[in-house]
């Protein structure tokens, strides 16, 4: 069973529970209305029976018998409705129990499916996100650099850059990593710098812990550029097979993303493979 099927079955059961509960509550409301009428009738018969008892020998014997019979019948009807209420309450309890048991099985099946696909790994809970320290800005280190300042009204333009030098306590000089723009240099605040994981500095588990689950918003380098753009993580990091047709990723740690506003002429947003070291979470 696929992950989507497990989720669909679980959702069906979740949506069915309110339907079953509403049906049983409707039965209880109907019983309450009927019980109220029987209770009123019983109260009237009790009052009349008391008056007949007070009248003693002057009371009509046939009427006394009819009222006593009515009292017994009214009490039987109320007792029966009480038993029905208890039965409906027990049925509601059983329905809820069945739903909980089925949802528990669905959760276990989903967990098993996610473990099989590699999207859930117990080791991730034990791994601290292994990012290079922000103060380890050695010359030549690759970083993501926001080349627009916080005061700018435009959104930051993130580029792949190399550290040239650290100047002062909070300033870093970086150069564009694009071979055609090596003369482009920027002096930036350290808060506008993200140190990237170097080749071989993290494994699959660490990369997954760093980037998070599928659907996470990330920044990633658009193919054939040195610029980072907002994207959504479509698949978890994994090592691309060494015999992959795309030699750029063969044997390397990569992930799949969908970039914002990247729809083709048909309106579909393609999935694109990027190196994990070229993706980060803001």
DOZAVEX-90921 format. One record per residue (C-alpha): residue number from 0; x, y, z. Coordinates in nm, 3 decimals, padded with zeros to 5 digits. Example, Ala and Ser with C-alpha at 12.3 -4.5 7.8 and 13.67 -1.06 7.14 Angstrom:
2
pt i: 0&X: 01.230&Y: -00.450&Z: 00.780 .
pt i: 1&X: 01.367&Y: -00.106&Z: 00.714 .
***
This chain:
282
pt i: 0&X: 00.000&Y: 00.000&Z: 00.000 .
pt i: 1&X: 00.137&Y: 00.343&Z: -00.094 .
pt i: 2&X: 00.165&Y: 00.638&Z: 00.141 .
pt i: 3&X: -00.115&Y: 00.820&Z: -00.042 .
pt i: 4&X: -00.350&Y: 00.521&Z: -00.005 .
pt i: 5&X: -00.277&Y: 00.494&Z: 00.368 .
pt i: 6&X: -00.351&Y: 00.863&Z: 00.415 .
pt i: 7&X: -00.669&Y: 00.844&Z: 00.207 .
pt i: 8&X: -00.798&Y: 00.549&Z: 00.413 .
pt i: 9&X: -00.715&Y: 00.730&Z: 00.737 .
pt i: 10&X: -00.892&Y: 01.046&Z: 00.621 .
pt i: 11&X: -01.198&Y: 00.845&Z: 00.518 .
pt i: 12&X: -01.217&Y: 00.702&Z: 00.869 .
pt i: 13&X: -01.165&Y: 01.041&Z: 01.031 .
pt i: 14&X: -01.447&Y: 01.190&Z: 00.823 .
pt i: 15&X: -01.674&Y: 00.889&Z: 00.892 .
pt i: 16&X: -01.652&Y: 00.925&Z: 01.271 .
pt i: 17&X: -01.850&Y: 01.253&Z: 01.287 .
pt i: 18&X: -02.114&Y: 01.101&Z: 01.055 .
pt i: 19&X: -02.162&Y: 00.798&Z: 01.283 .
pt i: 20&X: -02.160&Y: 01.018&Z: 01.593 .
pt i: 21&X: -02.420&Y: 01.254&Z: 01.443 .
pt i: 22&X: -02.647&Y: 00.960&Z: 01.358 .
pt i: 23&X: -02.630&Y: 00.819&Z: 01.712 .
pt i: 24&X: -02.682&Y: 01.159&Z: 01.871 .
pt i: 25&X: -02.992&Y: 01.205&Z: 01.655 .
pt i: 26&X: -03.128&Y: 00.876&Z: 01.793 .
pt i: 27&X: -03.061&Y: 00.996&Z: 02.148 .
pt i: 28&X: -03.240&Y: 01.326&Z: 02.084 .
pt i: 29&X: -03.542&Y: 01.137&Z: 01.947 .
pt i: 30&X: -03.547&Y: 00.914&Z: 02.254 .
pt i: 31&X: -03.522&Y: 01.219&Z: 02.481 .
pt i: 32&X: -03.825&Y: 01.378&Z: 02.314 .
pt i: 33&X: -04.033&Y: 01.059&Z: 02.346 .
pt i: 34&X: -03.917&Y: 01.003&Z: 02.705 .
pt i: 35&X: -04.027&Y: 01.357&Z: 02.798 .
pt i: 36&X: -04.379&Y: 01.282&Z: 02.672 .
pt i: 37&X: -04.390&Y: 00.953&Z: 02.863 .
pt i: 38&X: -04.261&Y: 01.126&Z: 03.177 .
pt i: 39&X: -04.537&Y: 01.390&Z: 03.154 .
pt i: 40&X: -04.799&Y: 01.118&Z: 03.110 .
pt i: 41&X: -04.657&Y: 00.924&Z: 03.406 .
pt i: 42&X: -04.667&Y: 01.234&Z: 03.624 .
pt i: 43&X: -05.033&Y: 01.297&Z: 03.537 .
pt i: 44&X: -05.127&Y: 00.933&Z: 03.606 .
pt i: 45&X: -04.942&Y: 00.942&Z: 03.940 .
pt i: 46&X: -05.132&Y: 01.255&Z: 04.046 .
pt i: 47&X: -05.465&Y: 01.100&Z: 03.943 .
pt i: 48&X: -05.381&Y: 00.770&Z: 04.114 .
pt i: 49&X: -05.301&Y: 00.956&Z: 04.436 .
pt i: 50&X: -05.635&Y: 01.135&Z: 04.425 .
pt i: 51&X: -05.816&Y: 00.805&Z: 04.371 .
pt i: 52&X: -05.636&Y: 00.650&Z: 04.668 .
pt i: 53&X: -05.739&Y: 00.942&Z: 04.885 .
pt i: 54&X: -06.100&Y: 00.900&Z: 04.774 .
pt i: 55&X: -06.090&Y: 00.542&Z: 04.902 .
pt i: 56&X: -06.418&Y: 00.351&Z: 04.871 .
pt i: 57&X: -06.577&Y: 00.645&Z: 04.690 .
pt i: 58&X: -06.344&Y: 00.600&Z: 04.395 .
pt i: 59&X: -06.456&Y: 00.424&Z: 04.079 .
pt i: 60&X: -06.293&Y: 00.076&Z: 04.092 .
pt i: 61&X: -06.271&Y: 00.051&Z: 03.713 .
pt i: 62&X: -06.097&Y: 00.387&Z: 03.696 .
pt i: 63&X: -05.855&Y: 00.289&Z: 03.973 .
pt i: 64&X: -05.763&Y: -00.024&Z: 03.780 .
pt i: 65&X: -05.724&Y: 00.165&Z: 03.451 .
pt i: 66&X: -05.497&Y: 00.429&Z: 03.611 .
pt i: 67&X: -05.284&Y: 00.162&Z: 03.782 .
pt i: 68&X: -05.249&Y: -00.023&Z: 03.451 .
pt i: 69&X: -05.153&Y: 00.303&Z: 03.279 .
pt i: 70&X: -04.891&Y: 00.373&Z: 03.543 .
pt i: 71&X: -04.731&Y: 00.032&Z: 03.493 .
pt i: 72&X: -04.730&Y: 00.073&Z: 03.113 .
pt i: 73&X: -04.578&Y: 00.423&Z: 03.130 .
pt i: 74&X: -04.305&Y: 00.298&Z: 03.363 .
pt i: 75&X: -04.227&Y: 00.008&Z: 03.126 .
pt i: 76&X: -04.200&Y: 00.251&Z: 02.834 .
pt i: 77&X: -03.958&Y: 00.476&Z: 03.025 .
pt i: 78&X: -03.751&Y: 00.177&Z: 03.138 .
pt i: 79&X: -03.734&Y: 00.055&Z: 02.777 .
pt i: 80&X: -03.618&Y: 00.394&Z: 02.652 .
pt i: 81&X: -03.357&Y: 00.409&Z: 02.928 .
pt i: 82&X: -03.223&Y: 00.072&Z: 02.813 .
pt i: 83&X: -03.216&Y: 00.200&Z: 02.455 .
pt i: 84&X: -03.020&Y: 00.506&Z: 02.565 .
pt i: 85&X: -02.764&Y: 00.287&Z: 02.740 .
pt i: 86&X: -02.737&Y: 00.067&Z: 02.429 .
pt i: 87&X: -02.680&Y: 00.370&Z: 02.203 .
pt i: 88&X: -02.415&Y: 00.506&Z: 02.442 .
pt i: 89&X: -02.239&Y: 00.169&Z: 02.435 .
pt i: 90&X: -02.262&Y: 00.164&Z: 02.055 .
pt i: 91&X: -02.106&Y: 00.512&Z: 02.039 .
pt i: 92&X: -01.824&Y: 00.393&Z: 02.262 .
pt i: 93&X: -01.765&Y: 00.090&Z: 02.038 .
pt i: 94&X: -01.770&Y: 00.306&Z: 01.723 .
pt i: 95&X: -01.510&Y: 00.540&Z: 01.871 .
pt i: 96&X: -01.297&Y: 00.244&Z: 01.981 .
pt i: 97&X: -01.308&Y: 00.091&Z: 01.632 .
pt i: 98&X: -01.209&Y: 00.420&Z: 01.473 .
pt i: 99&X: -00.919&Y: 00.465&Z: 01.715 .
pt i: 100&X: -00.798&Y: 00.109&Z: 01.650 .
pt i: 101&X: -00.818&Y: 00.156&Z: 01.273 .
pt i: 102&X: -00.643&Y: 00.493&Z: 01.287 .
pt i: 103&X: -00.372&Y: 00.338&Z: 01.503 .
pt i: 104&X: -00.322&Y: 00.067&Z: 01.242 .
pt i: 105&X: -00.318&Y: 00.332&Z: 00.968 .
pt i: 106&X: -00.054&Y: 00.530&Z: 01.161 .
pt i: 107&X: 00.156&Y: 00.216&Z: 01.202 .
pt i: 108&X: 00.122&Y: 00.135&Z: 00.831 .
pt i: 109&X: 00.217&Y: 00.492&Z: 00.739 .
pt i: 110&X: 00.520&Y: 00.478&Z: 00.969 .
pt i: 111&X: 00.626&Y: 00.147&Z: 00.811 .
pt i: 112&X: 00.584&Y: 00.293&Z: 00.460 .
pt i: 113&X: 00.786&Y: 00.604&Z: 00.549 .
pt i: 114&X: 01.062&Y: 00.394&Z: 00.702 .
pt i: 115&X: 01.069&Y: 00.173&Z: 00.392 .
pt i: 116&X: 01.096&Y: 00.477&Z: 00.164 .
pt i: 117&X: 01.366&Y: 00.631&Z: 00.382 .
pt i: 118&X: 01.158&Y: 00.938&Z: 00.471 .
pt i: 119&X: 01.158&Y: 00.845&Z: 00.839 .
pt i: 120&X: 01.480&Y: 00.756&Z: 01.014 .
pt i: 121&X: 01.511&Y: 00.712&Z: 01.390 .
pt i: 122&X: 01.867&Y: 00.835&Z: 01.370 .
pt i: 123&X: 01.744&Y: 01.181&Z: 01.269 .
pt i: 124&X: 01.616&Y: 01.235&Z: 01.625 .
pt i: 125&X: 01.967&Y: 01.175&Z: 01.756 .
pt i: 126&X: 02.150&Y: 01.393&Z: 01.504 .
pt i: 127&X: 02.222&Y: 01.758&Z: 01.563 .
pt i: 128&X: 02.209&Y: 01.967&Z: 01.248 .
pt i: 129&X: 02.569&Y: 01.967&Z: 01.135 .
pt i: 130&X: 02.628&Y: 02.309&Z: 00.986 .
pt i: 131&X: 02.969&Y: 02.473&Z: 00.984 .
pt i: 132&X: 02.989&Y: 02.747&Z: 01.250 .
pt i: 133&X: 02.907&Y: 03.093&Z: 01.126 .
pt i: 134&X: 03.237&Y: 03.228&Z: 01.255 .
pt i: 135&X: 03.439&Y: 02.978&Z: 01.047 .
pt i: 136&X: 03.450&Y: 03.212&Z: 00.747 .
pt i: 137&X: 03.792&Y: 03.120&Z: 00.617 .
pt i: 138&X: 03.910&Y: 03.265&Z: 00.284 .
pt i: 139&X: 03.792&Y: 03.050&Z: -00.003 .
pt i: 140&X: 03.494&Y: 02.899&Z: 00.186 .
pt i: 141&X: 03.174&Y: 02.872&Z: -00.018 .
pt i: 142&X: 02.877&Y: 03.058&Z: 00.127 .
pt i: 143&X: 02.535&Y: 03.183&Z: 00.032 .
pt i: 144&X: 02.538&Y: 03.561&Z: 00.042 .
pt i: 145&X: 02.244&Y: 03.803&Z: 00.045 .
pt i: 146&X: 02.381&Y: 04.083&Z: -00.170 .
pt i: 147&X: 02.104&Y: 04.331&Z: -00.087 .
pt i: 148&X: 02.091&Y: 04.497&Z: 00.254 .
pt i: 149&X: 01.807&Y: 04.471&Z: 00.503 .
pt i: 150&X: 01.726&Y: 04.837&Z: 00.437 .
pt i: 151&X: 01.645&Y: 04.764&Z: 00.072 .
pt i: 152&X: 01.281&Y: 04.736&Z: -00.029 .
pt i: 153&X: 01.371&Y: 04.459&Z: -00.270 .
pt i: 154&X: 01.388&Y: 04.095&Z: -00.154 .
pt i: 155&X: 01.746&Y: 03.976&Z: -00.092 .
pt i: 156&X: 01.932&Y: 03.837&Z: -00.392 .
pt i: 157&X: 02.116&Y: 03.529&Z: -00.270 .
pt i: 158&X: 02.424&Y: 03.421&Z: -00.467 .
pt i: 159&X: 02.690&Y: 03.155&Z: -00.435 .
pt i: 160&X: 03.006&Y: 03.328&Z: -00.323 .
pt i: 161&X: 03.352&Y: 03.268&Z: -00.180 .
pt i: 162&X: 03.488&Y: 03.435&Z: 00.129 .
pt i: 163&X: 03.768&Y: 03.680&Z: 00.054 .
pt i: 164&X: 03.831&Y: 03.802&Z: 00.407 .
pt i: 165&X: 03.664&Y: 03.897&Z: 00.732 .
pt i: 166&X: 03.696&Y: 04.266&Z: 00.812 .
pt i: 167&X: 03.615&Y: 04.396&Z: 01.155 .
pt i: 168&X: 03.399&Y: 04.205&Z: 01.397 .
pt i: 169&X: 03.083&Y: 04.177&Z: 01.187 .
pt i: 170&X: 03.179&Y: 04.234&Z: 00.825 .
pt i: 171&X: 03.276&Y: 03.983&Z: 00.556 .
pt i: 172&X: 03.407&Y: 04.045&Z: 00.206 .
pt i: 173&X: 03.286&Y: 03.789&Z: -00.047 .
pt i: 174&X: 03.335&Y: 03.744&Z: -00.421 .
pt i: 175&X: 03.079&Y: 03.607&Z: -00.665 .
pt i: 176&X: 03.157&Y: 03.239&Z: -00.733 .
pt i: 177&X: 03.042&Y: 03.276&Z: -01.094 .
pt i: 178&X: 03.362&Y: 03.251&Z: -01.306 .
pt i: 179&X: 03.232&Y: 03.535&Z: -01.523 .
pt i: 180&X: 03.176&Y: 03.766&Z: -01.224 .
pt i: 181&X: 03.486&Y: 03.703&Z: -01.013 .
pt i: 182&X: 03.550&Y: 04.077&Z: -00.991 .
pt i: 183&X: 03.212&Y: 04.133&Z: -00.822 .
pt i: 184&X: 03.278&Y: 04.177&Z: -00.450 .
pt i: 185&X: 03.048&Y: 04.257&Z: -00.164 .
pt i: 186&X: 03.111&Y: 04.365&Z: 00.194 .
pt i: 187&X: 02.828&Y: 04.218&Z: 00.398 .
pt i: 188&X: 02.712&Y: 04.176&Z: 00.755 .
pt i: 189&X: 02.763&Y: 03.825&Z: 00.887 .
pt i: 190&X: 02.386&Y: 03.789&Z: 00.930 .
pt i: 191&X: 02.360&Y: 03.806&Z: 00.549 .
pt i: 192&X: 02.594&Y: 03.508&Z: 00.512 .
pt i: 193&X: 02.501&Y: 03.139&Z: 00.536 .
pt i: 194&X: 02.793&Y: 02.898&Z: 00.555 .
pt i: 195&X: 02.723&Y: 02.604&Z: 00.324 .
pt i: 196&X: 02.798&Y: 02.242&Z: 00.399 .
pt i: 197&X: 03.106&Y: 02.141&Z: 00.206 .
pt i: 198&X: 03.143&Y: 01.829&Z: -00.008 .
pt i: 199&X: 03.157&Y: 01.526&Z: 00.221 .
pt i: 200&X: 03.091&Y: 01.727&Z: 00.538 .
pt i: 201&X: 02.750&Y: 01.570&Z: 00.598 .
pt i: 202&X: 02.582&Y: 01.238&Z: 00.530 .
pt i: 203&X: 02.223&Y: 01.157&Z: 00.429 .
pt i: 204&X: 02.088&Y: 01.164&Z: 00.784 .
pt i: 205&X: 02.253&Y: 01.497&Z: 00.862 .
pt i: 206&X: 02.131&Y: 01.650&Z: 00.536 .
pt i: 207&X: 01.775&Y: 01.535&Z: 00.607 .
pt i: 208&X: 01.791&Y: 01.675&Z: 00.959 .
pt i: 209&X: 01.920&Y: 02.007&Z: 00.823 .
pt i: 210&X: 01.672&Y: 02.051&Z: 00.538 .
pt i: 211&X: 01.373&Y: 01.899&Z: 00.713 .
pt i: 212&X: 01.071&Y: 01.708&Z: 00.574 .
pt i: 213&X: 00.922&Y: 01.719&Z: 00.226 .
pt i: 214&X: 00.722&Y: 02.035&Z: 00.169 .
pt i: 215&X: 00.975&Y: 02.248&Z: 00.359 .
pt i: 216&X: 01.053&Y: 02.590&Z: 00.213 .
pt i: 217&X: 01.420&Y: 02.615&Z: 00.118 .
pt i: 218&X: 01.661&Y: 02.828&Z: -00.084 .
pt i: 219&X: 01.838&Y: 02.638&Z: -00.362 .
pt i: 220&X: 02.063&Y: 02.717&Z: -00.656 .
pt i: 221&X: 01.870&Y: 02.721&Z: -00.983 .
pt i: 222&X: 02.027&Y: 02.484&Z: -01.240 .
pt i: 223&X: 02.311&Y: 02.631&Z: -01.447 .
pt i: 224&X: 02.326&Y: 02.946&Z: -01.234 .
pt i: 225&X: 02.497&Y: 03.059&Z: -00.916 .
pt i: 226&X: 02.183&Y: 03.223&Z: -00.771 .
pt i: 227&X: 01.960&Y: 03.089&Z: -00.495 .
pt i: 228&X: 01.582&Y: 03.104&Z: -00.534 .
pt i: 229&X: 01.291&Y: 03.006&Z: -00.307 .
pt i: 230&X: 01.179&Y: 02.647&Z: -00.359 .
pt i: 231&X: 00.986&Y: 02.362&Z: -00.198 .
pt i: 232&X: 01.161&Y: 02.039&Z: -00.102 .
pt i: 233&X: 00.996&Y: 01.762&Z: -00.309 .
pt i: 234&X: 01.210&Y: 01.465&Z: -00.207 .
pt i: 235&X: 01.446&Y: 01.398&Z: 00.079 .
pt i: 236&X: 01.824&Y: 01.405&Z: 00.035 .
pt i: 237&X: 01.981&Y: 01.088&Z: -00.099 .
pt i: 238&X: 02.303&Y: 00.981&Z: -00.268 .
pt i: 239&X: 02.251&Y: 00.975&Z: -00.645 .
pt i: 240&X: 02.357&Y: 00.637&Z: -00.790 .
pt i: 241&X: 02.709&Y: 00.636&Z: -00.931 .
pt i: 242&X: 02.578&Y: 00.513&Z: -01.268 .
pt i: 243&X: 02.334&Y: 00.803&Z: -01.298 .
pt i: 244&X: 02.302&Y: 00.949&Z: -01.647 .
pt i: 245&X: 02.355&Y: 01.294&Z: -01.500 .
pt i: 246&X: 02.725&Y: 01.290&Z: -01.414 .
pt i: 247&X: 02.684&Y: 01.620&Z: -01.230 .
pt i: 248&X: 02.504&Y: 01.439&Z: -00.946 .
pt i: 249&X: 02.641&Y: 01.083&Z: -00.976 .
pt i: 250&X: 02.762&Y: 00.958&Z: -00.638 .
pt i: 251&X: 02.677&Y: 01.289&Z: -00.470 .
pt i: 252&X: 02.427&Y: 01.391&Z: -00.205 .
pt i: 253&X: 02.133&Y: 01.556&Z: -00.379 .
pt i: 254&X: 01.765&Y: 01.640&Z: -00.335 .
pt i: 255&X: 01.472&Y: 01.738&Z: -00.557 .
pt i: 256&X: 01.297&Y: 02.075&Z: -00.534 .
pt i: 257&X: 01.031&Y: 02.276&Z: -00.714 .
pt i: 258&X: 01.119&Y: 02.642&Z: -00.755 .
pt i: 259&X: 00.865&Y: 02.918&Z: -00.706 .
pt i: 260&X: 00.720&Y: 03.065&Z: -01.026 .
pt i: 261&X: 00.897&Y: 02.802&Z: -01.239 .
pt i: 262&X: 00.594&Y: 02.676&Z: -01.434 .
pt i: 263&X: 00.651&Y: 02.574&Z: -01.794 .
pt i: 264&X: 00.424&Y: 02.662&Z: -02.090 .
pt i: 265&X: 00.181&Y: 02.387&Z: -01.984 .
pt i: 266&X: 00.151&Y: 02.535&Z: -01.635 .
pt i: 267&X: 00.337&Y: 02.248&Z: -01.464 .
pt i: 268&X: 00.609&Y: 02.315&Z: -01.210 .
pt i: 269&X: 00.898&Y: 02.076&Z: -01.292 .
pt i: 270&X: 01.097&Y: 01.894&Z: -01.027 .
pt i: 271&X: 01.467&Y: 01.977&Z: -01.040 .
pt i: 272&X: 01.762&Y: 01.802&Z: -00.881 .
pt i: 273&X: 02.010&Y: 02.012&Z: -00.684 .
pt i: 274&X: 02.312&Y: 01.927&Z: -00.470 .
pt i: 275&X: 02.229&Y: 01.931&Z: -00.100 .
pt i: 276&X: 02.528&Y: 02.156&Z: -00.035 .
pt i: 277&X: 02.355&Y: 02.411&Z: -00.260 .
pt i: 278&X: 02.035&Y: 02.421&Z: -00.053 .
pt i: 279&X: 01.963&Y: 02.569&Z: 00.288 .
pt i: 280&X: 01.675&Y: 02.677&Z: 00.512 .
pt i: 281&X: 01.648&Y: 03.043&Z: 00.604 .
***
